[in-house]
Amino acid sequence: MSRLSKAEIQICRIGWAGVVAIALGLLGTGCAGNGGGGAQGTAGTSGSAGTSGSAGTSGSAGTTGSAGTTGSAGTTGSAGTTGSAGTVGVAGTSGSAGTSGPAGTTGTAGTTGTAGTTGAAGTTGAAGTTGAAGRGGTTGTGGAVGTGGRGGGSGTGGGTGGAPFFTETFETGTMGQPPAGWDNLIDYIFNNTNAQTDTALIDNTHVHGGSKAIHFKATGQNPVLIEHALPASTNHLYVRAWVYSTVQLGSGPSSDNHETLLGITGDPKSVNTQIRFGQIKGAVGTNQVPSDNIAPIMAKWNGPPVVTANAWHCIEVEFAGDATYNSLYAWSDSTLVHSITAGTDWANGALPMTWMSGMFVDVMFGWQSFSGTAADVWMDDIALSNTGPIGCN
């Protein structure tokens, strides 16, 4: 038998468990062996101070380290080391702070952004289109021209203006008879039923829409007018009619006096309280009585624009009696052809600011030439509005 070395003898004395305990003690694990001397076990106790290290693991597995107080169970203590790895797991619980991330769900409040859809209410601004009902635009369809007008009245030509409170197509009338529901002023006689030469009768010689129109036949200076009462308290009126005339308006002889095509009157039984739109001194213009003042000014007499003869034209006139300075605008086929917006627009000196006062009793259509110019005039598709321009549709 061979002889044992001193190291082998020592191992025999303390046992393999002691060797392991010593090794662990050297590593600072604090886990002493169990079999040998009690002194070494005490060192194991200081190893339990190592378990306070495992308390450093204060996460969770440190308690497991206390099990290291058991001798060989110190190996289990090494499992406590594994527990310290559990500490890393505890740090993972820090990751649970990531659960704050759900606060990110607060981002769902971004869905409040859907309130942005309230912005769609901005389309109500389209109501702004209502602004198109403003007066004074130079052209309805050409809204850009209309920007030159007062309040964007360009809608006049656009055909999407104010809803009419009154329309007349003459379709229900009787051929060769005066239109039902209208008064007339013919040859200076109110509701003249015996007119023979100057007449205002329904026929179909020229029609704009449907099969009938009103035909005004005027042979001289006498009025040939039909009239319709306006709502009480009217002070702002849009008047639209389709007109076919044998007489051109504009660029005519300046020796002409003035011709009435349509207007408003404060006395349906007389021609002495009227605002007459038609031709003035060879130009498209306005005559006001009782002042007998005329517009445009002399520099524009016998000049353009022109409303041609023997063709249908959409004529619309705005009477703005509520404007600070009472104003008038007239369009032919959606183009502004005449306006009065200030005292300087009158040929014979400024009229008062309220020069339309008392005139909104009746509206009138037809022909009267104070120059004695005979004419045949047809009108169709008449409309009245007090909320905005009517347009040509």
C-alpha positions in Angstrom: 0.0 0.0 0.0 1.3 3.4 -0.9 1.7 6.1 1.7 -0.8 9.1 1.8 0.5 12.6 1.4 -0.1 15.2 4.1 -2.7 16.9 1.9 -4.6 13.6 1.4 -4.5 12.9 5.1 -5.9 16.4 5.8 -8.7 15.8 3.3 -9.5 12.6 5.0 -9.7 14.3 8.3 -12.1 17.1 7.3 -14.1 15.4 4.6 -15.0 16.6 1.1 -17.8 18.7 2.5 -15.3 20.6 4.6 -13.1 21.2 1.5 -16.1 22.6 -0.3 -16.9 24.8 2.7 -13.3 26.1 2.8 -13.4 26.9 -0.9 -16.7 28.7 -0.4 -15.2 30.6 2.6 -12.3 31.7 0.5 -14.8 33.1 -2.1 -16.5 35.1 0.6 -19.7 33.1 0.3 -19.7 32.6 4.1 -20.9 29.0 3.8 -18.7 26.8 6.1 -18.4 23.1 6.0 -20.5 21.0 8.3 -18.6 17.9 9.3 -15.4 19.2 10.7 -14.6 21.3 13.7 -17.1 23.6 15.2 -14.6 26.4 14.8 -14.9 26.1 11.1 -18.7 26.0 11.5 -18.3 29.3 13.3 -16.5 30.7 10.3 -19.5 29.5 8.4 -21.4 31.9 10.7 -19.4 34.7 9.5 -20.3 33.3 6.2 -23.9 34.0 7.2 -22.7 37.6 7.3 -22.4 36.8 3.7 -26.0 36.2 3.9 -26.4 39.8 4.9 -24.8 40.2 1.5 -27.7 38.2 0.3 -29.8 40.7 2.2 -28.3 43.1 -0.2 -30.2 41.0 -2.6 -33.1 42.4 -0.6 -35.1 41.4 -3.6 -36.3 38.1 -2.6 -33.9 35.2 -2.6 -31.9 36.6 0.3 -34.1 34.7 2.6 -33.0 31.6 0.9 -29.4 32.6 1.8 -30.4 32.2 5.5 -30.8 28.6 4.7 -27.0 28.6 4.4 -26.9 28.3 8.2 -27.5 24.6 7.6 -24.2 22.9 7.0 -24.2 21.1 3.7 -27.2 23.1 2.8 -24.6 25.8 2.2 -24.6 24.4 -1.2 -28.2 25.4 -1.3 -26.8 28.7 -0.2 -24.9 28.9 -3.5 -28.4 28.6 -4.9 -28.9 31.8 -2.9 -26.3 33.2 -5.2 -28.6 32.3 -8.0 -31.2 34.1 -5.9 -29.0 37.2 -6.3 -29.5 36.7 -10.0 -33.1 36.9 -9.0 -32.2 40.4 -7.8 -31.7 41.1 -11.5 -35.2 39.9 -11.9 -36.2 42.5 -9.3 -34.6 45.0 -11.5 -36.9 43.6 -14.0 -39.7 44.7 -11.7 -38.3 48.2 -12.3 -39.3 47.4 -15.8 -42.8 47.3 -14.3 -42.3 51.0 -14.2 -42.7 50.6 -17.8 -46.3 50.1 -16.9 -46.2 53.9 -16.6 -46.2 53.4 -20.3 -49.9 52.8 -20.2 -50.0 56.5 -19.3 -49.1 56.6 -23.0 -52.6 55.5 -23.5 -53.3 59.0 -22.4 -52.2 59.6 -25.9 -55.6 58.2 -26.8 -56.7 61.6 -25.6 -55.3 62.5 -28.9 -58.5 61.1 -30.1 -59.8 64.3 -28.7 -58.2 65.5 -31.9 -61.4 64.1 -33.4 -62.8 67.3 -32.0 -60.9 68.7 -35.0 -63.8 67.4 -36.9 -65.6 70.2 -35.2 -63.5 72.1 -37.7 -65.9 70.8 -40.2 -68.2 73.3 -38.7 -66.0 75.7 -40.5 -67.8 74.6 -43.5 -70.6 76.6 -42.0 -68.4 79.4 -43.1 -69.8 78.4 -46.5 -72.5 80.2 -45.0 -70.2 82.8 -45.8 -71.4 82.1 -49.3 -74.3 83.8 -47.9 -72.2 86.9 -48.0 -72.6 86.5 -51.7 -76.0 87.9 -51.0 -74.3 91.2 -50.2 -75.0 94.0 -52.6 -72.9 95.8 -55.1 -70.8 93.1 -56.7 -70.0 94.1 -60.3 -70.6 90.6 -61.6 -72.5 87.6 -60.3 -70.8 84.8 -62.2 -67.6 86.7 -62.3 -67.3 86.8 -58.5 -63.9 88.4 -58.9 -65.5 91.5 -60.5 -68.0 91.4 -57.7 -65.3 92.1 -55.2 -65.4 95.7 -56.4 -69.0 95.9 -55.1 -70.3 96.8 -51.7 -70.6 93.7 -49.6 -69.8 91.2 -52.3 -73.0 91.6 -54.2 -71.4 89.7 -57.0 -73.8 86.9 -56.3 -76.3 88.8 -58.4 -75.1 87.2 -61.5 -74.5 83.9 -60.0 -78.0 82.6 -59.9 -77.6 81.5 -56.3 -78.7 84.6 -54.5 -81.7 85.6 -52.3 -84.8 83.5 -52.5 -87.6 85.5 -54.3 -90.7 86.3 -52.3 -92.5 86.9 -55.6 -92.3 85.4 -59.1 -94.3 85.8 -62.3 -94.0 83.7 -65.5 -97.3 84.7 -67.1 -97.9 81.0 -67.9 -101.3 81.0 -66.1 -102.5 84.2 -67.9 -104.9 84.4 -70.8 -103.6 85.2 -74.2 -104.4 88.8 -75.3 -105.4 89.8 -71.7 -103.8 91.8 -68.9 -102.0 89.6 -66.3 -104.2 88.7 -63.4 -103.2 90.0 -60.0 -101.5 93.2 -61.4 -102.5 96.8 -61.5 -101.6 99.0 -64.5 -100.9 102.6 -65.3 -101.6 103.1 -69.0 -102.0 106.5 -70.7 -101.9 108.0 -67.2 -105.0 106.1 -66.2 -104.7 103.8 -63.2 -106.1 100.3 -64.0 -107.1 101.4 -67.5 -109.4 98.8 -69.0 -110.0 100.6 -72.3 -106.5 101.0 -73.6 -106.6 100.5 -77.4 -103.2 101.7 -78.8 -100.9 101.5 -75.8 -101.3 98.1 -74.2 -99.8 95.6 -71.7 -101.1 92.1 -72.7 -100.0 88.5 -72.6 -98.8 87.0 -75.9 -96.3 84.5 -77.2 -94.5 86.5 -79.9 -91.3 86.4 -77.8 -90.9 84.2 -74.7 -88.0 83.5 -72.5 -89.3 80.5 -70.6 -92.5 78.6 -71.1 -95.0 79.7 -73.7 -96.1 83.2 -72.7 -94.7 86.6 -71.8 -96.1 90.1 -71.2 -96.0 92.5 -74.2 -95.8 96.2 -73.7 -96.7 98.2 -76.8 -96.0 101.9 -76.4 -96.6 104.4 -79.3 -95.4 107.7 -77.7 -94.8 109.4 -74.4 -97.6 107.8 -72.4 -96.8 105.3 -69.7 -97.5 101.6 -70.4 -96.8 100.0 -67.0 -97.9 97.1 -64.8 -97.5 97.5 -61.1 -97.5 95.2 -58.0 -97.7 96.1 -54.3 -94.6 95.5 -52.2 -94.6 94.1 -48.6 -95.1 96.8 -45.9 -91.9 98.2 -44.5 -89.8 97.2 -47.6 -86.7 99.4 -47.9 -84.3 97.1 -49.8 -85.4 95.4 -53.0 -83.9 93.3 -55.8 -85.9 93.3 -59.0 -85.1 90.8 -61.8 -86.8 90.5 -65.3 -85.8 89.0 -68.6 -86.3 91.7 -71.2 -86.6 91.7 -75.0 -86.9 95.2 -76.4 -86.9 96.8 -79.9 -85.0 99.8 -78.4 -81.3 99.6 -77.5 -80.3 101.1 -74.1 -76.9 102.9 -74.0 -74.8 104.7 -76.7 -78.0 106.4 -78.0 -78.5 110.0 -79.0 -77.8 112.3 -76.1 -80.8 114.4 -77.2 -83.0 111.8 -75.7 -84.6 112.7 -72.4 -85.2 109.5 -70.4 -87.0 106.2 -70.8 -88.4 104.0 -68.1 -88.0 100.2 -68.2 -88.7 99.3 -64.6 -88.6 100.9 -61.1 -90.4 101.5 -57.8 -93.1 104.1 -57.0 -94.5 105.8 -54.0 -97.8 106.4 -55.8 -99.1 103.7 -58.2 -101.7 106.1 -59.6 -99.2 108.7 -60.7 -95.8 109.1 -62.5 -94.8 111.9 -60.1 -93.2 109.8 -57.3 -91.0 107.3 -59.0 -87.4 105.9 -59.3 -87.1 104.9 -63.0 -84.4 102.7 -64.3 -83.8 102.7 -68.1 -82.0 105.2 -70.3 -80.9 108.7 -69.5 -79.5 111.0 -72.2 -78.4 108.0 -74.4 -76.9 106.1 -71.5 -78.1 103.4 -69.2 -79.3 105.3 -66.1 -81.8 106.4 -63.5 -84.3 109.2 -63.2 -85.8 110.2 -59.8 -89.0 112.3 -59.4 -90.2 114.6 -58.0 -86.6 116.0 -58.2 -86.3 115.0 -61.9 -82.6 114.5 -61.2 -80.8 112.1 -63.5 -77.7 109.8 -63.4 -75.1 109.2 -64.8 -73.3 112.5 -65.0 -73.0 114.4 -68.3 -69.5 112.9 -69.0 -71.1 109.5 -69.4 -74.1 110.5 -71.6 -74.5 108.8 -75.0 -72.0 106.1 -74.1 -71.6 102.5 -73.1 -72.4 100.1 -71.6 -75.1 98.8 -74.0 -78.1 96.6 -73.6 -78.7 95.5 -77.2 -82.1 95.5 -78.9 -84.0 92.4 -80.2 -82.4 89.9 -77.8 -83.2 88.6 -74.4 -81.3 90.1 -71.5 -81.3 89.4 -67.8 -81.8 92.8 -66.1 -81.6 93.1 -62.3 -81.7 96.3 -60.3 -81.1 96.6 -56.5 -82.8 99.5 -54.6 -80.9 99.8 -51.3 -83.0 102.2 -49.3 -81.3 101.1 -46.1 -77.8 102.2 -47.2 -76.4 105.2 -45.4 -76.5 107.0 -48.8 -79.4 105.3 -50.6 -77.9 103.3 -53.4 -78.8 101.7 -56.7 -77.1 99.0 -58.7 -78.1 97.6 -62.1 -76.8 94.5 -63.9 -77.4 93.3 -67.5 -76.6 89.6 -67.9 -74.6 89.6 -64.7 -72.5 92.6 -65.6 -72.8 95.9 -63.6 -73.9 98.5 -66.1 -75.0 101.4 -63.7 -74.8 102.5 -60.1 -75.5 105.4 -57.8 -73.7 105.3 -54.5 -73.0 108.9 -53.7 -74.3 112.4 -54.3 -71.6 113.0 -56.9 -73.3 110.4 -59.2 -76.1 112.8 -60.0 -76.0 115.0 -63.0 -77.9 117.9 -61.4 -76.4 118.1 -57.9 -76.6 115.7 -55.0 -79.9 114.3 -53.8 -80.5 113.8 -50.1 -79.0 110.7 -48.5 -82.5 109.2 -48.2 -83.6 109.9 -51.8 -85.5 106.5 -51.9 -87.6 107.3 -48.8 -91.4 106.7 -49.5 -90.8 105.0 -52.8 -91.2 101.3 -51.8 -95.0 101.1 -52.3 -95.2 99.3 -55.7 -92.8 97.8 -58.2 -93.4 98.7 -61.9 -92.4 97.2 -65.3 -93.0 98.3 -68.8 -92.1 101.3 -70.9 -92.4 105.1 -70.9 -90.4 107.4 -73.1 -90.3 111.1 -72.3 -88.5 111.4 -75.6 -91.5 110.0 -77.4 -89.6 106.9 -78.6 -92.1 104.1 -79.5 -91.1 100.6 -78.4 -92.3 97.0 -78.2 -91.0 95.4 -75.0 -91.5 91.8 -73.8 -90.8 90.7 -70.2 -90.8 87.2 -68.7 -89.7 85.4 -65.6 -90.0 88.3 -63.2 -88.7 87.9 -59.6 -88.5 90.0 -56.5 -86.3 89.5 -53.4 -85.6 91.4 -50.2 -82.9 89.0 -48.9 -80.3 89.1 -51.6 -79.5 89.2 -55.3 -81.6 86.9 -57.4 -79.3 86.2 -60.4 -80.2 85.0 -63.9 -81.2 81.4 -63.3 
